[in-house]
Amino acid sequence: MEKHTLFELHEHIRRVLALNLPAPVWVSCEIAQANEARGHCFLSLVQKDGASDQVIAQAEGVIWQSSLRKLRRKLGRTLDGLLQDGIEALLLVQVDFHERYGFKLVVEDIDPAYTLGQLELRRRQILERLENEQLIGRNRRHALPIALQRIAIISSETAAGLQDFLQQLQENAYGYRFDCQLFAAAMQGGQTEEEVIQQLRKIERRRAHFDCAAIIRGGGAKLDLAAFDNYELCKAIAESTLPVLTGIGHDVDEVLLDKVAHTALKTPTAVADFIVHRNMEFEGRLQQLGQQLRLLANHKTREAALWLERQEQAIQHFPRQLLNRQRETINRMAAELPRLARQRLRLEKNRLEQFEQLNQLLSPEATLKRGFSITLKEGKAVRSVQELKDGERITTRLEDGEVDSVVGDP
């Protein structure tokens, strides 16, 4: 049985690789992790299955210090955006295999156009997904308060854009005061998604304490803003119950985060200006309402004064009018009183005459003249025979005299 030592096997692999891959080759991959140490940049490179997102290939890479300096001179700040976790990259690599240190890809060059193309393709796919799930415009359904004072800020503590934002708010020309609370999160790199979503959840739990949330970041290259084209982050913004303002420092390009935010502005300073201007409009409306209220109050006061004046005039005129009416009544009564008195006297005279005639008609004398008589006992008229007893003296009064008699006489 033939056998080989580990060194012999590795030496054979190194020769095979050196023979078959003598020159650098372009390799497309995803940078899973990038770390700088001692002037070098160490990379963990992977390839994922498009359907399952599972890692199907993995290798370690390195950009030596000399190559890193050349790339910085060539690409400038774009290089920092390319060397971010999760970035799709096209790398020119020299395949290196060492008997002791194993397999390594030594990076000599990077094609930024490939990364930008992959980012744009990925961005379009995410945008289509956001549209299909109706997440765009969802956060705009939440009403933005007419005055903004309590602001939850998501930004990096050291971000220049944050300082510009705070300074613009604090030094506003109208003397407005704001309660701003910072929820610190990475604004670049692979941690941006996780940290921003985490802070959004914290804000959501305390939503009653804030009028809105603002995501603030200063300017940067296009690759620096790639973290804000993340689907999960966009979904978290869209589903926030607080209105979210974005001020991500870019002049031309619009990140997907702007698509799902309630209000997207170009820079952190623009967000501050928007908030101040909104409060200024609110104050202006209050002043306008105050002016309208003063005008209405003055109008009502004038109306009330006129009413009081009319009432005063009426009060002054009413007694005279009442006296005149009473005087007229008295005059009418004075004119009518003699006539009424005469009429009443005639009426009473007629009644007296009627009573007198009736009295005469019903008097005893008139009764006697009609042939009647009156029987008296002891000066009182006898009404019934039961009142008389034998032997009692009675008097019978006739028209022309009286006759005395005794009861029971034959």
C-alpha positions in Angstrom: 0.0 0.0 0.0 1.4 3.4 -1.1 1.3 6.1 1.5 2.2 9.8 1.7 3.0 12.2 4.5 0.7 15.2 5.1 3.5 17.5 3.9 3.9 15.5 0.7 0.1 15.7 0.1 0.0 19.4 0.7 3.1 20.0 -1.5 1.4 18.0 -4.3 -1.8 20.1 -3.9 0.3 23.3 -4.0 2.1 22.2 -7.2 -1.1 21.2 -8.9 -2.7 24.6 -8.1 0.5 26.5 -9.1 0.6 24.6 -12.4 -3.1 24.9 -13.2 -3.7 28.4 -11.8 -0.5 30.3 -12.4 -2.2 33.7 -12.9 -4.8 35.5 -10.8 -8.5 34.8 -11.6 -11.7 36.8 -11.1 -14.0 35.2 -8.5 -17.5 36.3 -7.6 -18.5 35.8 -4.0 -20.0 37.3 -0.9 -17.9 38.9 1.8 -19.2 37.3 4.9 -16.8 39.1 7.2 -14.0 41.7 6.8 -11.5 42.7 9.5 -8.4 44.9 9.3 -5.4 44.0 11.5 -1.8 45.1 11.4 -2.4 46.9 8.1 -3.8 43.8 6.3 -7.5 43.0 5.6 -8.6 39.5 6.3 -11.8 38.2 4.6 -14.2 35.4 5.0 -15.7 34.6 1.6 -18.8 32.5 0.8 -21.1 31.6 -1.9 -24.8 30.8 -1.1 -27.4 28.8 -2.9 -29.8 31.2 -4.6 -32.9 29.1 -3.6 -32.1 28.1 0.0 -29.6 30.8 0.9 -27.3 28.1 2.3 -23.5 28.4 2.1 -22.3 26.0 -0.6 -18.7 27.2 -0.7 -16.3 29.0 1.7 -12.8 30.2 1.7 -10.5 32.6 3.5 -9.0 35.6 1.8 -6.6 38.4 2.5 -5.5 41.7 1.1 -2.0 42.3 2.1 -1.0 45.8 3.3 0.8 46.8 0.0 -2.3 45.8 -2.1 -4.6 47.5 0.3 -2.7 50.8 -0.1 -2.9 50.5 -3.9 -6.7 49.8 -3.7 -7.2 52.8 -1.4 -5.4 55.0 -3.8 -7.4 53.6 -6.7 -10.9 53.4 -5.2 -10.8 56.0 -2.4 -13.7 55.8 0.0 -15.5 53.3 -2.3 -13.2 50.6 -0.9 -14.7 50.9 2.6 -18.1 50.3 1.1 -16.9 47.3 -0.9 -15.3 45.7 2.2 -18.5 45.3 4.1 -20.2 42.2 5.5 -22.9 40.9 3.1 -21.5 42.7 0.0 -21.4 40.8 -3.3 -18.0 41.3 -4.8 -15.9 40.4 -7.8 -12.3 39.8 -6.7 -9.1 39.3 -8.6 -7.4 36.6 -6.5 -4.2 34.7 -6.6 -4.9 31.1 -5.4 -2.3 30.4 -2.7 -1.8 27.1 -0.9 0.8 26.7 1.8 1.8 23.4 3.2 1.4 24.7 6.8 -1.2 27.5 6.5 -3.5 25.8 4.0 -5.7 27.4 1.3 -6.0 31.1 0.9 -7.2 33.6 -1.8 -4.9 36.6 -2.0 -6.9 39.6 -3.3 -5.1 41.8 -5.8 -8.0 43.9 -7.2 -11.7 44.5 -6.8 -14.3 45.4 -9.5 -16.7 48.0 -8.0 -19.0 47.9 -11.0 -19.9 44.3 -10.3 -20.8 45.1 -6.7 -22.9 48.1 -7.7 -24.6 46.0 -10.3 -25.4 43.3 -7.9 -26.6 45.8 -5.3 -28.9 47.4 -7.9 -30.3 44.0 -9.0 -30.9 43.1 -5.3 -32.4 46.5 -4.7 -34.9 46.1 -7.6 -35.9 42.7 -6.3 -36.5 44.0 -2.8 -38.5 47.0 -4.1 -40.7 44.7 -6.1 -41.3 42.6 -3.0 -42.1 45.6 -0.9 -44.6 46.7 -3.5 -46.2 43.3 -3.8 -46.6 43.1 0.0 -48.1 46.7 0.0 -45.5 47.9 2.5 -44.7 51.1 0.6 -46.9 53.9 1.9 -48.0 51.9 4.9 -46.2 54.1 7.4 -47.7 57.2 5.8 -51.1 56.1 7.0 -50.2 57.2 10.5 -51.0 60.8 11.0 -48.0 63.0 11.7 -48.8 65.3 14.7 -49.3 68.9 13.8 -46.5 69.9 16.2 -43.4 67.7 16.7 -41.6 68.0 20.0 -40.8 64.5 21.3 -38.4 62.9 18.8 -36.9 59.4 19.0 -33.6 59.5 17.0 -31.9 56.5 15.5 -28.3 57.3 14.6 -24.7 56.6 15.5 -23.5 58.6 18.5 -20.5 59.8 16.5 -22.3 60.6 13.3 -21.6 64.1 11.9 -25.1 64.2 10.5 -26.5 63.7 14.1 -24.7 66.8 15.4 -25.9 68.8 12.4 -29.5 67.7 13.1 -29.3 68.5 16.8 -27.7 71.9 16.2 -30.3 72.8 13.6 -33.0 72.0 16.1 -31.4 73.7 19.1 -30.5 76.9 17.3 -33.8 77.4 15.5 -34.8 81.1 15.1 -38.2 80.7 16.8 -37.0 79.5 20.2 -38.8 76.1 20.0 -37.7 73.5 22.4 -37.4 69.7 21.6 -37.2 66.6 23.7 -34.8 64.4 21.6 -33.7 60.9 22.8 -31.0 59.0 20.9 -31.3 55.3 20.2 -27.8 54.5 19.1 -27.3 52.1 16.2 -24.7 51.4 13.5 -25.3 53.4 10.3 -23.0 51.5 8.1 -22.0 47.8 7.7 -23.4 44.5 8.5 -24.7 45.4 11.9 -26.9 48.2 10.6 -30.0 46.0 10.0 -29.9 44.3 13.3 -29.2 47.3 15.5 -31.7 49.6 13.8 -34.5 47.0 14.0 -33.7 46.5 17.6 -33.9 50.2 18.4 -37.1 50.4 16.4 -38.6 47.8 18.7 -37.5 49.7 21.8 -39.1 52.8 20.4 -42.3 50.9 19.6 -42.6 49.7 23.2 -42.5 53.4 24.3 -44.4 54.9 21.4 -46.7 56.9 23.7 -43.6 59.0 24.7 -42.8 60.2 21.1 -44.4 62.1 18.3 -42.2 60.5 15.6 -39.0 58.6 15.0 -36.1 60.0 12.8 -33.4 57.9 11.2 -30.3 60.2 10.8 -27.1 59.6 8.9 -24.6 61.9 7.2 -23.5 61.7 3.7 -21.5 58.9 2.1 -20.7 56.9 -1.0 -23.4 54.8 -2.6 -22.0 51.6 -1.1 -22.0 53.1 2.3 -25.8 53.4 2.0 -26.3 49.8 0.9 -27.5 48.8 4.4 -30.6 51.0 3.9 -31.7 48.8 1.0 -32.4 45.9 3.3 -35.8 44.2 3.1 -36.2 43.4 6.8 -35.2 46.9 7.8 -37.7 48.4 5.3 -40.4 46.1 6.6 -39.7 47.1 10.2 -40.0 50.8 9.2 -43.2 50.2 7.2 -44.8 48.4 10.1 -43.9 51.0 12.7 -46.9 52.6 14.4 -45.0 55.8 14.8 -44.4 58.1 11.7 -40.8 57.7 10.7 -38.7 60.5 9.1 -35.5 59.8 7.3 -32.6 62.1 6.7 -29.9 59.9 5.1 -27.3 62.1 3.7 -27.4 61.5 0.0 -28.0 64.1 -2.8 -29.2 62.1 -5.8 -29.9 58.4 -5.0 -32.9 57.3 -3.0 -32.5 54.3 -0.7 -35.3 51.9 -0.2 -35.7 53.1 3.4 -36.9 56.4 2.0 -39.6 54.6 0.0 -41.3 53.1 3.1 -40.8 56.0 5.5 -43.5 58.5 6.3 -41.5 61.4 5.1 -38.1 61.2 3.4 -35.7 64.2 3.3 -32.3 64.5 1.7 -30.1 65.3 4.8 -30.3 65.4 8.6 -30.4 69.2 8.4 -33.4 69.0 6.1 -35.2 66.8 8.6 -34.6 69.4 11.3 -35.7 72.2 9.0 -38.9 70.2 8.3 -39.7 69.7 12.0 -39.0 73.4 12.7 -41.1 74.6 9.7 -44.0 72.3 10.7 -44.0 73.7 14.2 -43.8 77.2 12.7 -46.8 76.5 10.5 -48.7 75.2 13.6 -47.8 78.4 15.5 -48.9 80.4 12.5 -52.3 78.6 12.5 -52.6 79.3 16.2 -51.9 83.0 15.7 -54.4 83.0 12.9 -57.0 81.3 15.0 -56.2 83.8 17.8 -56.7 86.7 15.5 -60.0 85.2 14.3 -61.0 84.7 17.9 -60.2 88.3 18.8 -62.2 89.5 15.7 -65.1 87.3 16.7 -65.0 88.5 20.3 -64.9 92.1 19.2 -67.8 91.5 16.9 -69.8 89.8 19.7 -68.8 92.6 22.1 -70.1 95.3 19.6 -73.3 93.3 19.1 -73.8 93.1 22.8 -73.0 96.8 23.3 -75.6 97.7 20.6 -78.1 95.4 22.3 -77.5 97.0 25.7 -77.8 100.4 24.1 -81.1 99.5 22.6 -82.2 98.0 25.9 -81.2 101.2 27.7 -83.1 103.3 25.2 -86.1 101.0 25.6 -85.9 101.2 29.4 -85.7 105.0 29.2 -88.6 105.2 26.8 -90.8 102.5 28.3 -91.8 104.3 31.5 -92.9 107.4 29.5 -94.8 105.2 27.1 -96.4 103.3 30.1 -97.3 106.6 31.8 -98.8 107.9 28.6 -100.9 104.7 28.2 -102.0 104.9 31.8 -102.8 108.6 31.4 -104.9 107.8 28.4 -106.6 105.0 30.3 -107.3 107.4 33.2 -108.6 110.0 30.8 -110.9 107.5 29.2 -112.1 106.4 32.5 -112.6 109.9 33.7 -114.6 110.6 30.5 -116.7 107.4 30.9 -117.2 107.5 34.6 -120.0 110.1 34.7 -121.9 108.3 32.0 -121.4 105.0 33.7 -122.4 106.5 37.0 -125.6 107.9 35.5 -126.2 104.6 33.8 -125.7 102.7 37.0 -127.9 105.1 38.9 -130.7 104.6 36.4 -130.3 100.9 36.7 -130.3 100.9 40.4 -133.3 103.3 40.4 -135.2 101.0 38.2 -134.4 98.1 40.5 -135.5 100.1 43.5 -138.7 100.9 41.8 -139.2 97.3 41.0 -138.5 96.3 44.6 -140.9 99.0 45.8 -143.7 97.8 43.5 -143.1 94.2 44.6 -143.0 95.3 48.2 -146.3 97.1 47.8 -147.8 94.2 46.0 -146.8 91.8 48.8 -147.6 94.1 51.7 -150.3 93.0 54.3 -152.4 96.0 53.3 -152.5 95.0 49.7 -153.3 91.4 50.7 -156.2 92.7 52.9 -157.5 94.8 50.1 -157.7 91.7 47.9 -160.3 90.2 50.5 -157.9 88.3 52.7 -157.7 88.5 56.5 -155.1 87.9 59.1 -155.6 86.1 62.3 -153.5 87.3 65.2 -152.9 85.7 68.6 -151.1 87.9 71.0 -149.9 90.1 68.1 -148.5 87.2 66.0 -150.0 85.8 62.9 -151.6 82.3 63.3 -150.5 79.9 60.6 -152.3 76.7 61.7 -155.5 75.8 63.7 -153.2 73.6 65.7 -151.8 76.7 67.3 -155.3 77.6 68.8 -157.0 76.3 71.9 -160.6 76.8 73.1 -161.1 80.0 75.0 -158.0 81.8 73.6 -158.6 85.4 72.4 -157.7 86.1 68.8 -157.9 89.1 66.6 -159.0 89.1 63.0 -157.6 91.9 60.8 -159.7 93.0 57.9 -159.2 95.8 55.3 -161.3 98.2 57.2 -160.7 97.2 60.8 -160.2 94.4 63.4 -162.6 91.9 65.0 -161.8 90.3 68.4 -163.2 86.8 69.2 -162.7 83.8 71.4 -161.9 80.4 70.1 -164.6 77.9 70.6 -167.5 80.5 70.9 -170.8 79.3 69.4 
